[in-house]
Amino acid sequence: MSKIKFSMTAAIRFLRDHQITFNIHPYPYEEHGGTAHSAHCLEVDEHCVIKTLIMEDDRRQPLIVLMHGDRKVSTRELARLLGVKTIHPCEPTTANKHSGYLIGGTSPFGTRKQIPVYLETSILDLPLIYINGGKRGLLVSLVPSEVQRLLQPTLVNVAIED
């Protein structure tokens, strides 16, 4: 683990409580910079930067989708797989209410409440991923198998080219 000073987040606390090996990667946050900005700042492939997307189905039930930074989610395909009419991204205030994190700082670890997680299957093929550490301008790197072990996500194939 890194010895860089940073403010503790629920995500970092969650990873430490579960004795996960990870490294901390702070970067200068840029509003609407997205994964392209963080990948550029950290000099890593955007495909390895994983977005944590808070979405809702047609019954307003929240779900988390973990997706490559350079891909989008086919909400139509995800809805079909889940047997619901529609799935859509949450408004920022709704996403905050579900996760406890601000948009741009959303992590799948240490969320306010238990939310089902869906992981794009090809993420597991990567040797190392960069995912939000629970604060804007803070990514953590870890092996994807640890994400799978910790979150027990449902694996899906819903990526489309960005």
Phi, psi and omega in degrees: 000149181286151178256013179295139178284137178198165177278139181294138176240165177299325180293314179297317178300316179301313180296317179294317179300330180264011176053047179269137175278124180208163175239149183259135182228088175286151176208160180287112182294141176230123179306128180064017179284330177062199183289334178298317180293311182296321178298317179298313181299321183268357180056049176234163178291130181301334179298334181271352176270120188259126177277141173252107185253125177265122182232170175226150174268184184293347175263010180067024177274128183283155174209155178250134174242127175258120188224149174306144180298331182261019178231161173248166177264129171281097182294330177296314179293320179296317178300317179299315180297324182272354179071033177241164182290312183216158170224138180216153176296145178284153168294152183308317181292324178291317178299318178298317180299318181289315190264329187088003180243152173282148174303136184094348179226019184282126177243150175280351182263135175070035179291157182303318177226163180292123181231133177300140182244136177240126186244126174299123188306320184294345176298327181292344179279348182279145179286330182208139177237159177242123185222154186300138181264016174096014180203145175300132179083023181217112173249155171240146176250141178198169178281140184297334179297332177291323176298316179297316181295316183289314189265345181050053184285160169276129180278135181223160174238085185231017182281140170229154181302138179279000000 
